[in-house]
């Protein structure tokens, strides 16, 4: 017979009242299940006595991070919309999906269970979601709130799922565009450093024995190798200091704004990042407006979720001009981030009352542009990086073997 473990628990009942107690169970999972059967929402579950640590011991339920990836949230949203559309009550749908999610992502599942407990206690679902910001982003909560107010929650959830799917697809596009050049640059620096520090110095004594004038390329490579070998700690220190300095700068608003400005103005990748930012802005803004979120509230949310300080600042200032009764395009047309075509289409949509439709068209257009740009960059970057790697390695190899070939020719000539 398995040994029973003793647990202390702190939980909330359906009315939100705190409940404390003790129970015995063979595992933490069994203890959790028994508390759930009693309709209790676990705040803390701790093993009393015995060795702690290892796979079979109890853990603080509150220590599990309540978070979910975009893909997981998207799947949950699509399933929730389907269940509500089929007539299953919201609370029951939430509980079914929470139980299903618990096995795949414990933190996400526990967050959903606790969210359901709040709803059972009389809290609005949108308000309950605000207690789990690492699961439900601001745009999600505001759209759910609009769905509750309009009575079209299943329709709003479907729009949310489409929005999350489009955002995740766009994110994958960017990752695919950036992964190859980043890996290639790391390989180029790594191979170059190894050759200059580990290989070239081994030939130096041989070159010194030749007692002749070395070719210019060999002298240059030897000088670089000698400096790098003698100052390797300085180089490592500079790299570490640069990384730390960058991280500290990124904690400041001004540092983030400078970084985002540089990203948008890069020669090759700048236009790509600009298209991504515009697509994200248009899709988010259009989705919020079509879901019934007021214009000023939508602009505030879009600004906070822009992911780019330059665009955030522009949209924040745009919101202030709209608050004063001016058009959306009044400030947008003064910003270098938004192309004239985008500003004109927004202006037409605002005047015609079809702003959501035109924003969707803008987003679709720039999504296609991003896809085409990523495809073109991928096909261009691969040979370009191979050319750089080949050139660097070729120069070092030539610098090493050229004096040897000269010596062989001189020996044969004599």
N, C-alpha and C positions, 0 to 999 in steps of 0.2 A: 504493500500500500504506500502510495506516494506521501511524502511529508507535507503537511499543511503549513502554509506560510501565513503569518499574521500581517494585516495591513491596517493602516489608519487612513481615513479618507476625509476630504472636505469637498462637499458638492452643493449644488443648488437644485431645489425641486422645481416643479412646473411654474410655481408662483414667483420664483426667484429667491426664495428664502434659503439661507445657508443651513446645511445639514452636516453634522460631524458624526463620526462613528468608527467602529472597528469591525472587521470581518476576517474570516479565514478562507483561503483558497490555495489551490496547488500552484497557480501561476498568476501573473499580473493580468493576463488576458482573461482568465476566468473571473477574477475580481472585477475587472472592468465590465465584463458582460453581465454579471449579477447586478451591478449598480445601474446599468442601462435598463435592465428589466424592471427596475424599480422607478423608472422615469426620472433618474437623477443625472444631472450634468456635472461631470467630474471637474473639480478645480485642482485638487492635489491628491495624489495617491502614493503612499509611502510604505515601504516594508518596515515592520517593527522588529528589531533584533535580527540576529543572523548576519552572515557575510553579505556585504553589498558589492555590486559589480559583477560582471558576467552576464550571460545571455538570459538566465532564468530569474533574475532578481527584478524587483519592482523598481520603477522609475517615477520621477515626478512627472505626472501627466502635463503639468504646466510648463515643463522644460522643453517639450517638443514644440518646435517652431511651427506656428500656424502660417503656412505659406503654400503657394501653388505656382506652377509654371504657366505661361500663357497657353500652351497646348492643353494642359489639364483643365484650366479654367474654360477654355473654348469648348472642350468636349462636355464638361458639366453643364455649360450654358445651353448647348444644343439639346442635350438630354432633358434638361429642366423645361425648356420651351415645348418640346414634344409632349412631355407628360402633362403639362398644364393645358396645352391645346387639346389633349385627349380627354380632358375633364377630371383629371386626378387633382385633388386639393393641393394647394401650394405646400402646406406643412408636411403632408404625407409624401409628396414628391421629394421634398428636401431631405426627409428622414431616410427614404429609400436610397437616394443618391449618396447620402453621407455614409450609410452602412456599406454601400458598394465601394466607395472611394477609400474607406478606412484600410483595406487590405493593400491597396496600391500605393497610397501616400498617407501615412498615419497623421502627419501634421494637418494636411488638407482635410482629411476625413473628420478629425477631431474638431477642427474649426467649423466645418459644416454642421456637425452635431450640436456644438455650442450655439451656433447661429440659430438652429432650429429650436433650441431650448428657449432662447430669447423670444422668438416668435410665438411659441406656445404660451409664454408668459404675458402676451399682449403687445409686444413690441413690433412695430412695422418692420418688414423685411429689409428695407433700405437702411433704416436706422440700425438694425442689428449688424448689417454688413460693415458699417463704419467702425465697428470694434475689431475688425480683422483687415487692416490696411494692406498687409502683405499677401492677402488672397484677393481682395476686391479693390481695384484701383478707383480713383476718384470718378473717372468717367463712367465706370460701371455702376457705381452707387447712384449717380445722378440720373442715369438713364433708367435704372430700376425705379427710382423715385417718380420719374415722369410716367413710367408704365403703370405704377400704382394709381397715380392721380387720374390717368386717362382710362383705366380699366382695360388696357391692351398690353398687359404684361407679357403674354406669349409672343406677340408681334415684336415688342421691344427686345425681348430676349433673342429672338431670331436675328434681328438686326445687330445685336451685340455680338452674337456668334459669328456672323459674317464679317463684322468689323475686326474682331480678334483674329479670325482666319486670314484676312487680308493683311493685317499688321504683322502676323507671324511669317507669312509668305514673303513680305517685303524685307523683314529682318534676315531671313535665310538668304535672300538675294545678295544683301550687303555682306553677310558673312562669307558667302562663296566668292565674292569679289575681292575681299580683303585677306582671306586665308592664304592664298598662294603667294602673293607678294611678301607678306609678313614672314612666312616660312622660308621663302627664298632669300630674303635679306638676312635672316638669322643664320642660314647656311653659308651665305657669302662671307659675312663677318667672322663666323666660326672657322671656316676653312682658311681664310686669309690670315687670321690670328695664329692658327696652328702652324701654317707654313712659315710665317715670319718669326715666330718664337721657337718653334720646335724643329724646323727643317733647315732654314737658311743658315743659322749660326754654326751648324755642323760643317758647312762648306767654307766657312771663313778662314780657318787655319790652312786649308788647302790653297785658297786664293792668296793668302799671305806668303806661302812658299813659292808661288810663281814669280814673285818679285818683278812683276811687269805692270804696266798700266792697264787697269781693268776698264772694260767698256762702261760708258756713262750709265746705262740702265742697271748694270750690276752694282756700281758704286751707290746709286740711289737706293736700290733695294736693300743693300747691306747697311746703309745709313739708317733707313727706316727700321730695319730689323734690330740693329744695335740700340737705337733709341727706345724701341718698344720693350726690348729685353731688359734694359737697365731701368726703365720707368714703368714696369708692369703694375706695381702697386699703386703708382700715381694714376694710371689709366683706370684701374679697378675702382679707386677712390672717386675719380671724376664721374664714372658711370653710376656708382651708388649715390653720390651727392646729387647727380642730375635726377635720378629716379625719386629720391626723397624730396628734392625741391619741387619737382613736378606735382607730386602727390599733395604737398603742402599748398601749392598754388591753386590746385583744383578744389581746395576747400573754400576758396574765396570766390565771390561772385565775379569780380573783375578778371580773375585768372580763368574762370570757365568761359567768360565772354571772349577773351583773347583767343583761347583755344578754339572755340566754335567759329570765330571769324577767320582764323587761319585755315581751319578745315574747309570752310565754304569757298575760300579763295585759292586753294591748291590748284596747280596747273591742270592736272589730269583728273584727280578725284573730286575736286571742288564742285564742278557741275553735277556730278553724280550725287553728292551729299545734298546739294541744293534741291535737286529733283525729289530726293527721298523726303526732305523736310516739307516741301510743298505738298507732296502726295499725302503725307501724314496729316498735315494741317487741314487739307481739304476733306479728307475722309472723316477725320474726327469731328470737324465743324459741321459737316453735312449730316453725319449720323446723329449728333446731338440735337440739331434743329429739327430733323425729321421725327425725332422721338418726343418732341414737345418741350425741350428745354428752352427757356427764354434766351433771347439773343445775348444780353449782357452776361448771363450766367454761362452760356456756351463759350463766349469769348474768354471768360476767366478760366474755364476748364481747359480750353485749347491752349491757352498761354502756359498754364502750369504743367501740361503734359507734352509740350512741344519737343522737349529733349534737346533744345538748342537755345542758349541764352540770347542770341541775337534775335531770333524769331520771337522768343518769349517777350523780350523788351518791346518789339514792334507791336505785338498783339495787345500787350498791356496798355500801351499808348493809344492804340486803335480803340480799345474799350472805353478809354476816357473820352475820346472824341465822340463816340457813339452816345455815351452818357449825356454829353452836352447837346445832343440832338442832331449831330452831323452824320454824314454817310460813312459806311464802313470803309469805303475806298479813299476817303479824305486823307487819312494818314498812310494807308497802305501804298498809295502811289508815290509817296516820298521815300519809301524804303527801297534800297538796292537789292534786297533779298527776293522780293516778289516781282516776277517779270510782268511787263505791261499787259500781256495777253491774259494772265491770271487776274490782274486788277480789273481789266475791262469786263471779263466774264462775271466777276463778282458784282460789279456795278450793274450790269444788265440783269443779273438774277435778282438783285435787290429791288430794282425798279419794276421788274415784271412779276415779282412774287414767286419766282421759281428758283430761289437761291439754292435750296437743297439739291435740286436736279442738276444745276450747273456745277455745284461743288462736287457731286458724284462724277460728272463728266471730266472735271479737272483731275480728280484723283485717278480715274481710270486711264486718262491720257498719260499722266506722269508715271503711273505704274508700268505702262507699256514702254515708256522712255527709259525707265530704270532697268527693265528687263533687257532692252536692246543695248543699253550702255554697258551693263554688266557682261553681256555676251561678247561685245566688242572688246572690252578691256581684258577679259579672260584670254581671248585669242591673241591679243597684242602683248600682254604682260609676260606670258610664258616664254616666247622666244627672246624678249628683251632681257628678262632675268637670266636666261641661259647664256645670252651674249655677254652680259656683265660678268657672270661667274667665269665663263671661258676666258674673257679678257684678263681678269685679275690673276687667275691661275696661270694663264699663258705667259703673262709678263714675268711672274716670279720664276717659272720654269725656264724661260728664256734667259733671265738674268743669271741663273745658276749654271746652265749648260753652255751658254755662249762662250765664256772664257775657255771652257774645256774644249770646245770644238775649235776655237782659235789655236789653242796649244797643239792639238792633234794636227792641224793643217801646217803649223810651223815645223813640227817634227818631221812630217812627210816631205816638206819642201827642202829641209836640210839633208 
